[in-house]
Amino acid sequence: MKVAVIGAGEMGRGIALVFASSKFEVALEDAFPQALEKAKAYIEENLKRSVEKGNIKKGEDQEILGRIKFTSSLEEAVKGVDIVVEAVPEIVNLKQEIFEKLDKLTPENVILATNTSNIKISEISKNVNHKERVIGMHFFNPANRMKLVEVIKSEYTSDEIFNKTFEISMQIGKVPVKVLKDSPGFIVNRINAPDMLFFCKIIDMGIAKPEEVDAFAKEQGLPMGPYELMDFVGLDVVIHSMDYYAETISPEYRECNFVRELVNKGFLGKKTGKGIYDWSSGRANIPKAEPTDKVSLMDLFSIEINEAIKLIEEKVAVPDDIETAVKLGLNRPFGPISVAKSSTTAEIKKNLEDLASRFKVKVFEPTESIKNGKMKELLNIKSFQEESKEKPKEAQKSIGTVSEAKAVRRYETLYIEKMENYVAKLVLNRPKHNLINTDLLNDLEAAIKELWEDKEIRVVIITGSNENFSAGAELSQFIPGMFDFVEYSRKGERVFKLLQEIPKVVIAEIKKYALGGGFEMALSCDIRVSTPDAQIGFPEVTLGLIPAWSGSQRLAKLIGMSRAADLILTGRKFTGKEAYEMGIVTHVYDNDKVDSETIKLAESISLGTSPIAVALAKRLINRGSEISYDNGLEMESLAAGILYGTDDLKEGISAMLQKRKPEFQGK
Ligand SMILES: NC(=O)c1ccc[n+]([C@@H]2O[C@H](COP(=O)([O-])OP(=O)(O)OC[C@H]3O[C@@H](n4cnc5c(N)ncnc54)[C@H](O)[C@@H]3O)[C@@H](O)[C@H]2O)c1
């Protein structure tokens, strides 16, 4: 596939790199040759660092770079493309002009996407004849690292273009969310907008100093405080957005005097060396200060929940997508939806009423559903529209096929690749080493149930994206109390037990890390394979925890109490090779062969064995370890009796006599 990226600035260069890394041919166009030179240097530097860090192999950097053509001719750039992504400055007229040209230069089936942060997509497509192909594809900065892409539908965008853009976003390794309406700020910027107003007011009203609030934010674990972040992004950009929200959401957004004055004086933040803070050294020189007690996290959560609920009321996005977008777009461990789920509506309502009266800001007033006590109902919405009546529930998660060879079923945190020969790959797909959280457990539960019913699948390989299995549970997840933690533990145990129960063979393909919860997931599978240098283990006790998703029980059953005690009580990590020696994994494959060898192993089972015999044998092995020997034997003879009546047994025996490969039907 081929993409043209228009505008080679801060965003365009990163977007070009993302596409090229996913094997797209890329034309990166900019009206200014210096911008192209800078973009090329940035991309080269970035690729060099990726090689140094071992993220890509040596040589791959040149291949990726070779896929990018740098050009200052729009006509050249768009020749033969499937999709165009525009990333020129946030100026309506400029974007309209470019889209008018793009409409004339490209056939009507080409997707025309804009990376605008704020402007309505329908406004950008004003002069376009085929408005149905214009769509928002909002990347986050830095585009090559941030996983989120907001895919935005205008009132004209066709479903086909919307779905295709969503699919392409996944193909380039992003996590897309659906913005179903062309609404100011889409999801992340919209939820952030009242936060910005709040921080403007804090200063304008003299409630606290920037450094006191930033100290508070850092105390809460944020990498940057809100004012440092404003300086970093650019105060002109902040004011530009606030003015836009003043026009489109509420005039109150114009009230940001302190920042506006700095902009008027030309103090724009990091880029001018001075903003709220002094940046002359290249870093913010933040005066030392005590964290303020005038701001509470619950104030901010309440404001964000209010805005999230407005987005649901306006049918802009569903709760799950809002949660994902805020987590990935703002680098947070959890978003407003999970906080809303663990708070009472009355508590949020009261906070918002207090904030609205304290700051005299109507934007903070609780929205209708919070006022009427209906917040919780909205949090459970999975889809708007009566489309759910037409489509079965599961099908809504499906995005169809990404290539002819494989069908892909997509969940938020994982995907299932249905392959040939009765094999499916269940791929964990979360940023930062596929850490396991509630979302992943929920998706895993749904995915296992889906595979359970699928007669076309006999063997499931569980692995992770980014050459990694899973580094364990996401420890920063918001869990309100002790009892919630008990339930969280039970949830993991329940979901992992499904892996043991599913009547198919499940293979864990361990790469890079299988730690804590990741190791527990692998232990719940029937067979484990690993790369020799994978890092495996239960580090829980070194954190003051225990393996609490069944690991404390499963490991001893597998390798005996003595060895399990050594591994669990020391928390030490061991390699895939050592795991093989201990009998935890049964095959060790080199890193470059592990994917293909695991598929071969899976196919040797899926094509060479009767699925009924395998399912019954699996049950006997698992149950046999829990019941008496005599009861085990009883189960065994009954299972053998069941098999005696199957077509698979007849097929197995006649294939052996005829010296051919059996073709088992699972009957
Ligand atoms: N910077 C961010 O954090 C961020 C994040 C998400 C979205 N966005 C959006 O992405 C878009 C681009 O932002 P940016 O930060 O990359 O801006 P930028 O100023 O860094 O880059 C814009 C590039 O467009 C080029 N350009 C200007 N006119 C052009 C034309 N007629 N044809 C081709 N190229 C032209 C410029 O030379 C420049 O290199 C904006 O719409 C912005 O709102 C930015």
The ligand as a Gaussian input file, in Angstrom:
#p B3LYP/6-31G(d) Opt

LIG

0 1
 N        2.226000      19.032000      17.245000
 C        1.362000      18.304000      17.889000
 O        1.531000      17.975000      19.066000
 C        0.121000      17.841000      17.184000
 C       -0.556000      16.695000      17.676000
 C       -1.657000      16.208000      16.971000
 C       -2.088000      16.868000      15.827000
 N       -1.416000      17.993000      15.390000
 C       -1.908000      18.627000      14.151000
 O       -1.076000      18.205000      13.075000
 C       -0.978000      19.226000      12.101000
 C        0.482000      19.564000      11.884000
 O        1.043000      20.013000      13.106000
 P        2.608000      20.070000      13.336000
 O        2.796000      20.272000      14.780000
 O        3.252000      18.924000      12.651000
 O        2.961000      21.425000      12.569000
 P        4.380000      21.890000      12.018000
 O        4.306000      23.353000      11.883000
 O        5.473000      21.292000      12.834000
 O        4.466000      21.219000      10.576000
 C        3.676000      21.618000       9.478000
 C        4.465000      21.390000       8.198000
 O        3.633000      21.696000       7.107000
 C        4.429000      22.343000       6.120000
 N        3.554000      23.102000       5.215000
 C        3.041000      24.335000       5.379000
 N        2.274000      24.645000       4.297000
 C        2.306000      23.574000       3.470000
 C        1.723000      23.291000       2.202000
 N        0.926000      24.161000       1.603000
 N        1.998000      22.091000       1.634000
 C        2.811000      21.198000       2.229000
 N        3.398000      21.432000       3.421000
 C        3.141000      22.589000       4.038000
 C        5.386000      23.186000       6.909000
 O        6.549000      23.499000       6.147000
 C        5.703000      22.299000       8.078000
 O        6.847000      21.509000       7.838000
 C       -1.810000      20.382000      12.626000
 O       -3.088000      20.305000      12.075000
 C       -1.836000      20.134000      14.127000
 O       -2.964000      20.695000      14.750000
 C       -0.321000      18.454000      16.023000

